């Protein structure tokens, strides 16, 4: 996965954050988990690693749901032109 080099993350004091791409004027509000996942992707995590992070953070989550959630999150980043697969 390749991050949009113009994307900027702004964290709020509560741990949530906003991703913004000034080149497209698109933004995405992230909850605390989204910020953790974004930081993981920014540090090179792939989809399988994002799925694994979700499973560790939410023990009651099934592997299928974690994979679906990871794909959804990454899909939202793609939709806002914040990353490319």
PyMOL commands that set and color helices and strands:
alter all, ss='L'
color gray80, all
select helices_A, chain A and resi 32-42+47-57+63-79
alter helices_A, ss='H'
color red, helices_A
select strands_A, chain A and resi 2-3+7-11+17-21+26-30+83-84
alter strands_A, ss='S'
color yellow, strands_A
deselect
rebuild
show_as cartoon
